[in-house]
């Protein structure tokens, strides 16, 4: 009985590999980076009080991140800057945000991501946050780029403070 089960298992595994060459051609790559508060600036931040409860705000923001040293390398090209734009629905700095990012490489090529962030604030108002999102494609040498972005960070939008640590896992669609 075990021989029949093992033979069936091997057959299923072999059949599942028949479609694998295209997956093998899409090797996943990872790059990690950290952007400290000194290299991360809120260039715009607009806040509206909702008015239904104390501390409930809608926030629209833009963050510019740069890499003056130790720039991560994506597909053989250094990352120059990241522009992130988004909106948050917060109560006392706790809540969700949706973010749209443009990653600009040194040669001018770009790739794009859409991420969701969950943030929670401590008593002093500093937020710790976790983000996850999808890469949506790119231009030039990163055209057809797909993948995931995962980040953790600390921020205080009112004080203009933001730092993040991220990992990008990517591949190229054929």
Secondary structure, 3 states (H helix, E strand, C coil): CHHHHHHHHHHHHHHHHCCHHHHHHCCCEEEEEEECHHHEEEEEEEEEECCCCCCEEEEEEEEEEECCCCCCEECCEEEEEEEEEEEEEEECCEEEEEEEEEEEECCCCEEEEEEEEEEEECCCCCEEEEEEEEEEEECHHHCCEEEEEEEEEEEEHHHCEEEEEEEEEEEECC
